């Protein structure tokens, strides 16, 4: 079950904020009068408990509201953490990496509604982007931008061509895709994707998607994983609408190796 933390956090901020505001405007003075009257009169224990419960709710709301508001603002407009569960972006991003995502790189969006309130920039070819998966927006995906609106993207013999320009690949050596239970041998190459140099994995005798040629529609993006033969991406489920984009990944702040049950200390602080 996918929990919509953003919605829960927003609702919590609204409820605690309303209680705090009502207390400041109306309830505080009334509550003080009731407590004073209860102290002077012989009231039942049940009534005293009710007054105490109301005071406790107000105190909790006043205490938690600023904390929840700060968390919501940071998470919605500044930086948001994500955990990467799969190896589709190996070797750039490893399964078990916890990445920080710049929320304002492509504009400020309202929480829950995801309507862009301020335009700052647009995704560029080569960016690693977190977005809501089009077939099921409750699930977040992370991939590399391969094509922006209007681009002609060709994938032929495991090589990319963007608007007729080849993305050169340089062989680095043998490596292993660690996501499967039994690691799979791959070739590690450096790809120059329109000036953005990064590593990719390819399997020499396997082509997951086959060759293709597409033109990216207006307002949408074409995404792929760096682990080219082990990635569920735009080759299989289509383009990513601009509305679905969350932000730009920029840092690995924590990494957990589920096979060895240990922290990958060397990956912490890796710039993406």
Secondary structure, DSSP 8 states (H G I E B T S, - for coil): ----HHHHHHHHHHHHHHHHHHIIIIIHHHHHHHHHHHHHTT--HHHHHHHHHHHHHHHHHHHHHHHHHHHHHIIIIIEEEEE--S-TTTTTS-TTEEEEEETTTT-EE-TTT--EEE------TT-EEEEE-TT-TTSEEEEEEEE-TT-EEEEETTEEEETTEE--EEEEEEEEE-SSSS-EEEEEEEEEETTEEEEEEE-TT--SS--EEEE--TTEEEEE-SBTTS--SHHHH--EEGGGEEEEEEEEEEEEETTTTEE-GGGTT-B-
